[in-house]
């Protein structure tokens, strides 16, 4: 089954119809994020292995920063390629959620990249606060990240269409695909 078949089978083959589908609940989208974390962990472990093999497992600070950049790029490629290719990642597909943009059958590369960068709003503010405040303990960082994630999730309740802030700013929206009748 091709990635576009669920949308087409549901009678949502046109971009206009796709954007008229209902918005998934915040709970459902956060659940997808948790599932996505586990899938992304596997992708990043493979990326770390490739990086270690390419760099000879050097531990100098430059190589550690290089690893962080490498993971940022691999993660970005994973998300943008999935969103561009089919409109969803494996976790999103499992929960029948798709990223769409009005007037486009597929998400343009530029839009996917902007959405990826804006999605860092879930984590970046908390990490910047930790860096500015000199917080380095895992517990302190975990609390800051939790607060940041909760605050970002609450942005959906400020939006009339219940879209997260990064989707609103990127001009995208997440839609709930209907169940496929078998």
Buried (B, 14 or more C-beta within 10 A) or exposed (E): EEEBEBBEBBEBEEBEBBBEBEBBEBEBBBBBBEBBEEBBEEBBEEBBEEBEEEBEEEEEEEBEEBBEEBBEEBBBBBBBEBBBBBBBBBBBBEBBBBBBBEEBBBBBEEBBBBBBBBBBBBBBBBBEBBEEEEBEEEEEBEBBBEEBBEBBBEBBEEBEEBBBBBBBBBBBBBBBBBEEEE
